[in-house]
Amino acid sequence: MNREPREYISERTFKMWMTRGFPKIGDLFFTTEAPLANVCLNEIEEPFALAQRVICLQPYGTMTLSF
């Protein structure tokens, strides 16, 4: 995941935008539009808002990743 460019929203906007699906460490992000089907593992601890066209997948159990 590329953290740049960073864009900031107000706390009020964050509360209105992020009503469910809060990202946690170890979640997978999946893009639904160009570029389609990019996947990455969340390693960000601080709260942040997800953009449109991104799905946050939260696994039920532990995952083992190998490349």
Secondary structure, 3 states (H helix, E strand, C coil): CCCCCCCCCCHHHHHHHCCCCCCCCCCEEEECCCCCCCEEECCCCCCCCCCCCEEEECCCCCCCCCC
